[in-house]
């Protein structure tokens, strides 16, 4: 499998509503590569505009960075939520490979699909109960 999920080396900041949200630009992340070797992911650059805090009606944020097997960020990876595939309104990674998705407080499981032409799709079922970091290495 060419995808590894890692949550090492990321910091968190607290929003005005006292919710800790992952902050992708604080420290480098170490991922595990296809052969079990560590894959360093450089610290991301700050976004051009501040990432918004959780808005009304949202309770949890899943955030992370998507990189290739060499650790380079992959921009414009679509994160499809549910079975309908990538849509115009689907979240995408930015130029740094960073994405975030906010979820309501609900007892619901979501199927997330990270897709981009030229890379293998990765699917993960999640049931958000807290803010979390989900970093991915996509293979070709």
KAUR-V790825 format. One record per residue. N is the residue number from 1. PSI is psi in whole degrees, -180 to 180 (none if undefined). Layout:
# KAUR-V790825
n=N psi=PSI
n=N psi=PSI
This chain:
# KAUR-V790825
n=1 psi=133
n=2 psi=21
n=3 psi=132
n=4 psi=138
n=5 psi=126
n=6 psi=151
n=7 psi=48
n=8 psi=139
n=9 psi=11
n=10 psi=145
n=11 psi=179
n=12 psi=150
n=13 psi=160
n=14 psi=130
n=15 psi=175
n=16 psi=-23
n=17 psi=19
n=18 psi=27
n=19 psi=127
n=20 psi=128
n=21 psi=138
n=22 psi=143
n=23 psi=107
n=24 psi=-8
n=25 psi=8
n=26 psi=-48
n=27 psi=161
n=28 psi=155
n=29 psi=143
n=30 psi=124
n=31 psi=166
n=32 psi=126
n=33 psi=-180
n=34 psi=-41
n=35 psi=12
n=36 psi=-1
n=37 psi=152
n=38 psi=139
n=39 psi=108
n=40 psi=136
n=41 psi=115
n=42 psi=154
n=43 psi=140
n=44 psi=155
n=45 psi=150
n=46 psi=147
n=47 psi=160
n=48 psi=-35
n=49 psi=152
n=50 psi=141
n=51 psi=129
n=52 psi=152
n=53 psi=175
n=54 psi=131
n=55 psi=179
n=56 psi=138
n=57 psi=-7
n=58 psi=144
n=59 psi=-32
n=60 psi=149
n=61 psi=133
n=62 psi=128
n=63 psi=152
n=64 psi=-172
n=65 psi=142
n=66 psi=125
n=67 psi=164
n=68 psi=-178
n=69 psi=-15
n=70 psi=-2
n=71 psi=5
n=72 psi=136
n=73 psi=146
n=74 psi=109
n=75 psi=159
n=76 psi=32
n=77 psi=129
n=78 psi=136
n=79 psi=100
n=80 psi=134
n=81 psi=114
n=82 psi=-174
n=83 psi=-2
n=84 psi=5
n=85 psi=-176
n=86 psi=131
n=87 psi=167
n=88 psi=-35
n=89 psi=1
n=90 psi=145
n=91 psi=152
n=92 psi=157
n=93 psi=150
n=94 psi=-170
n=95 psi=-18
n=96 psi=-1
n=97 psi=7
n=98 psi=141
n=99 psi=162
n=100 psi=148
n=101 psi=130
n=102 psi=142
n=103 psi=149
n=104 psi=163
n=105 psi=106
n=106 psi=154
n=107 psi=69
n=108 psi=141
n=109 psi=139
n=110 psi=141
n=111 psi=118
n=112 psi=138
n=113 psi=116
n=114 psi=118
n=115 psi=143
n=116 psi=137
n=117 psi=135
n=118 psi=-6
n=119 psi=153
n=120 psi=135
n=121 psi=144
n=122 psi=135
n=123 psi=136
n=124 psi=130
n=125 psi=128
n=126 psi=154
n=127 psi=94
n=128 psi=125
n=129 psi=-4
n=130 psi=165
n=131 psi=142
n=132 psi=161
n=133 psi=132
n=134 psi=99
n=135 psi=138
n=136 psi=143
n=137 psi=114
n=138 psi=132
n=139 psi=167
n=140 psi=none
